Amino acid sequence: MTLPNGLTPETARAAAERAYELDRRHVFHSWSAQAHLDPMTISAAQGCYVWDGEGNRLLDFSSQMVNTNIGHQHPKVVAAVQQQAAKLCTVAPPHVNDARSEAARLIAERTPGELNKIFFTNGGAEAIEHAVRLARLHTGRYKVLTRYRSYHGGTETAINLTGDPRRWPNDHGNSGVVHFFGPFLYRTQFHATNETEEAERALAHLEQTIVFEGPSTIAAIVLESIPGTAGIMIPPPGYMAGVRALCDKYGILFIADEVMSGFGRTGKWFAIEHFEGVVPDLLTFAKGVNSGYVPLGGVAISPAVAATFDDRPYPGGLTYSGHPLATAAAVATINAMADEHLIENAAEIGDRVLRPGLRELAAHHPSIGEVRGTGVFWALELVRDRATREPLAPYGGTSPAMTEVVAAARAAGLLMFVNFNRLHVVPPCIVGEAEAKEGLAILDRVLTVADQHTS
Ligand SMILES: Cc1ncc(COP(=O)(O)O)c(C=O)c1O
């Protein structure tokens, strides 16, 4: 049987072998000790599935880096990139380009409030860099506050904002970032017993941090609307509105990082819509904006912040800001997501299939400490002991148990997003009921491996 891209299993295998050999010789991979890598080759992809170098089909419940919200090889997005390439491949940022203009309109139409000006970048980390720069220049202040248990990207400011151990080797104490604890009831820092207490106490802790750091020194608070890589912890009711109120009280800008949570992932265009009435001053996006078919990110900017640069030049730019191939892919992606009701599908599959299905798994797998999420954005917190909540891998690391679980998933044909002791169930927004159930059935088998490591 040929692969969806027309390769025969034999040609695919030969190409994969060559690609693997060259990769190991010449490619330097992200976040990794290079000598210890054994990366998986992907030869083809279609919809919710990928094919590895041996021609095995796997259900892609990782959406790669949680970015293929529209699934792999969506024909309308592929065609849009092809047509744009034939029409006009590249244009410098100072010139007007129809793909960029239309992408900006479609994004501005969907962002909350009046975030109507879009600055395009090549990805999420650059979006964060520019959001922070905009905030610092607008307020004339330098410090930026963000939570532990967060991820904001790999560039200098973004990695210093990041509240996970990948920051440590990049943090020289001079970034101007201060971390605080956000709400996370399952591992509460506030001895809370319910969500109301968690929200109230987390807000009191944040206000204390602001007061002790000096409100007049703080440019912005940066928060993922729903933290992704760090564990898909949905902020409890009242928390995000409380952060907005604190920002207003102290003249601080609110930056919502929607790089992972945006464009349908949570069953809404943006996760911030789950918190009624909360509108950030700046909103960063990437990934789902065009499902990563061509690199693209950006910042949506409020009228007040934009006005700061009406008569004063904004000191920042990129050769590929609003690149035609990337923005044409965004136009096609956003239109297809709207036409095919993919946001609604993500919400419905989350409510009708994934939430009950994952809870059912938790009912008979002692290794599941907690199930959290919404839409097609779910985390399983794996533990050795439900009573003590001891994680199956330590914070910031992995364990033989987690390695076994991930290997079992892959052998059973399921690709997952994994972080420390968590499995993230993050299929594309196009996922159908049958595929969601297929993934849950594989997980059911895989979790018996995790159960063997419980006490
Ligand atoms: C919330 C969040 N912000 C920023 C980034 C960085 O985006 P990129 O990898 O495109 O630079 C990520 C990437 O995973 C993310 O999840």
The ligand as a Gaussian input file, in Angstrom:
#p B3LYP/6-31G(d) Opt

LIG

0 1
 C        2.568000      29.077000      25.214000
 C        3.740000      29.108000      24.298000
 N        4.374000      30.273000      24.057000
 C        5.426000      30.351000      23.227000
 C        5.912000      29.237000      22.583000
 C        7.084000      29.350000      21.667000
 O        6.698000      29.211000      20.349000
 P        7.771000      28.826000      19.212000
 O        8.261000      27.456000      19.518000
 O        6.966000      28.949000      17.946000
 O        8.850000      29.851000      19.274000
 C        5.292000      27.998000      22.796000
 C        5.788000      26.784000      22.129000
 O        5.466000      25.680000      22.473000
 C        4.182000      27.938000      23.669000
 O        3.568000      26.779000      23.920000

